Amino acid sequence: MRILVNIDVPDLAPAIAFYTAALGLTHSRTLDEDVAELTGASSVIYLLKTPSGSKAASTLSERRTYSRHWTPVHLDFVVEDTEEATERALGAGANRESEYTEWRGSKCVTFSDPFGHGFCLIEFAEETYREVQLSPNNHSDPHGRP
C-alpha cells in the first residue's frame, strides 16, 4: 500500500511557492492546471486547487475555508534540525503556533500554513517516537492530548 498526501488549496502558485520554500520540496509537475505534484518527502504530496466555499464532501453541509481550521488529521514533517526548519518555514510564510516541545523522544513545534492547515516539524532523538513512562509531571504533548 502507498500513501498519497492531498492538500486542498485555493490557488496553486502560492501553495507551490510556500511548500517548496518552507519544506524544500520539489515541484515535479502540474496536472491539468489544478493539481501540483511535490516530491522530496517520503510520500508524494499533491496540492489540489479547490475553491473556497466548495462543499468539503457531498454528505456534509460544511464548506471549505482557508482560514485557520482544525482537523483530526495533520501532517508531521520529520526534519534534521527543528531550529533551521523553523526559520525556513517562517521565512516562507508559516504561522508559528507553539514553542518547542519535547515529547516521546522528539522535539516538536507546531505551525499553520498560509491556507489554514496545521502541521508540525519534528526532530527525533532516535529513529521514531519512543515509549516513555508517563508521570503527572511528564505529560507535555504538542498535539494537545493529556
C-alpha positions in Angstrom: 0.0 0.0 0.0 1.2 3.5 -0.7 0.0 6.7 0.9 -0.5 9.9 -1.2 -1.0 13.2 0.7 -3.5 15.6 -0.8 -3.7 19.1 0.4 -6.6 21.4 -0.7 -5.5 24.9 -1.6 -7.4 27.8 -3.1 -4.6 28.6 -5.7 -1.7 26.5 -6.8 1.0 29.2 -7.4 1.2 30.5 -3.8 0.9 26.9 -2.4 3.7 25.7 -4.6 5.8 28.6 -3.5 5.1 28.0 0.2 5.7 24.3 0.3 8.9 24.4 -1.8 10.3 27.3 0.2 9.1 26.1 3.6 10.0 22.5 3.4 12.4 22.2 0.5 10.1 20.1 -1.6 10.4 20.0 -5.4 7.5 20.9 -7.7 7.7 17.9 -10.1 4.8 18.7 -12.4 1.4 20.3 -12.7 -1.5 18.2 -14.0 -4.4 19.9 -15.8 -3.7 23.3 -14.1 -5.4 22.2 -10.9 -3.1 19.6 -9.3 0.6 20.1 -8.4 2.9 17.2 -7.6 5.5 17.8 -4.9 8.3 15.4 -4.2 11.2 15.2 -1.8 9.3 13.7 1.2 8.7 10.0 1.9 5.3 10.4 0.3 4.3 12.3 -2.8 2.3 15.4 -1.9 -0.4 16.7 -4.2 -1.7 20.2 -4.0 -5.3 20.2 -5.2 -6.8 23.5 -6.4 -10.2 23.6 -4.7 -12.2 26.8 -4.4 -13.1 28.3 -1.0 -16.7 27.8 -0.3 -17.0 24.5 -2.2 -18.5 21.5 -0.4 -16.0 19.6 1.7 -17.9 16.3 1.0 -21.2 15.5 -0.7 -22.6 14.1 2.6 -21.6 17.2 4.7 -23.1 20.7 4.8 -19.6 22.1 5.6 -17.9 24.2 3.1 -14.1 24.7 2.5 -12.5 27.6 4.2 -8.9 28.5 4.1 -8.8 30.5 7.3 -7.2 28.6 10.3 -9.2 25.4 10.9 -8.9 22.2 12.9 -8.9 18.7 11.6 -8.1 15.5 13.5 -5.6 14.6 10.7 -2.5 16.7 10.2 1.0 16.3 8.8 4.2 16.0 10.7 7.4 16.6 8.8 10.5 15.0 10.3 13.5 17.2 9.9 17.1 17.0 11.0 17.2 20.4 12.8 14.0 22.0 14.1 15.5 25.4 14.6 16.8 25.6 11.0 13.5 24.2 9.6 11.5 26.7 11.8 13.4 29.6 10.3 12.8 28.3 6.8 9.1 27.7 7.4 8.6 31.2 9.0 10.5 32.8 6.1 8.1 31.1 3.6 5.0 32.5 5.5 4.1 29.8 8.0 2.4 30.9 11.3 4.1 29.5 14.4 1.6 28.2 16.9 3.8 26.8 19.7 7.2 26.9 21.3 9.4 23.8 21.0 8.0 20.8 23.0 9.9 17.7 24.0 7.6 14.6 23.5 8.4 10.9 23.4 12.0 11.4 22.3 11.1 14.2 19.8 11.4 17.9 19.7 8.3 19.4 18.1 7.0 22.8 17.0 3.5 23.5 15.5 2.5 25.8 12.7 -0.2 26.6 10.2 0.4 27.2 6.5 -1.0 30.3 4.7 -4.1 28.2 3.8 -5.1 27.4 7.4 -3.8 23.8 7.6 -1.9 22.8 10.7 1.4 21.0 10.6 4.3 20.1 12.8 8.1 20.0 12.4 9.6 17.1 14.4 13.2 16.3 15.2 13.7 12.8 16.6 16.5 11.9 19.0 16.2 8.3 17.7 14.5 6.7 14.7 10.9 7.5 15.8 8.8 8.2 18.9 9.9 6.3 22.0 7.8 4.8 24.8 8.1 6.8 28.0 6.8 6.1 31.4 4.2 8.8 31.9 4.0 10.5 35.3 2.0 13.5 36.5 5.0 15.8 35.6 5.6 14.2 32.1 2.5 15.0 30.0 3.5 17.8 27.6 2.0 16.9 24.3 2.4 19.1 21.2 -0.9 17.7 19.9 -2.9 18.7 23.0 -3.5 15.3 24.3 -3.5 14.9 28.2 
